[in-house]
Amino acid sequence: MINASRTSREGRSEHRKYMIDVLVDMLDNNMITEKQLVDEFVTALSAGYETTARSISWALIQMAHNGNI
């Protein structure tokens, strides 16, 4: 995944980076370790998933309790 990010970002403008690009840049500049990169990415991925799941659950509960929606 890290090598794929390095390859895919070639030619991409500096002002448009994905999160993985920023983390790989930090790894390349010895600002973080590979373990830290993986931990950061997994944390962001799981946080996004959990937030979406909770939002959908809340919306479904509201719809179930309020038949006029």
N, C-alpha and C positions, 0 to 999 in steps of 0.2 A: 504494500500500500504506500509506503514512504517513497520507494523508487518510482512508482506510478505517478505520485504527486509531483516529484521532481521533473519527470518527463513531460507531463501534461501542462505544467505551468510555463514551459518555454514558449515564448512568444505572447504570453498573456500580459496585459498591461499591469503596471505596478499598482495602480489605484483599485484594481479589481482582483482581490485575492480571496480565496476561500479560507475557512478556518484551518484546514489541514495545511495549506500553503504557509500560513503564518507560523504554525507549529513546526513545520519542517525547516523553515528559515531559522527559527530559534535553535533547533537541533543542529543545523549546519554551522551555526555560530557559537556552538557549545554553551548556549544559555540554558538548555534543559537536556536531560538524558532521554534515551529512547523510551524508558519506562515511564517517565513523566509525560512524554508526548502521548503515549497510549492511554495513560490515566486521564489526561485532560480530554482527549477525544471521547473516551467511553463516558466520562462524566457528562459532557455536553450532549452526547447522543441520548443517554438515558434520561437526562433532565428534560429534553425536548419531547421525548416519547411520553414521559409521565405527565407533563403538563397537558399535552394533547388528550391523553386518555382521561384525565380528570375533567377537562373541559367538556368533552363529549358525554361523559357520565353525568355531569351536572345538568347539561342541556336535556338529556333523555329523562332524568328524574323530574325536571321542571315540566316537561311535556306530559309526563305520566300523571302528575298531580294537578295540572291545569289543563283540563280538556278543551278549553276555549282557545288555546294557542294554535 
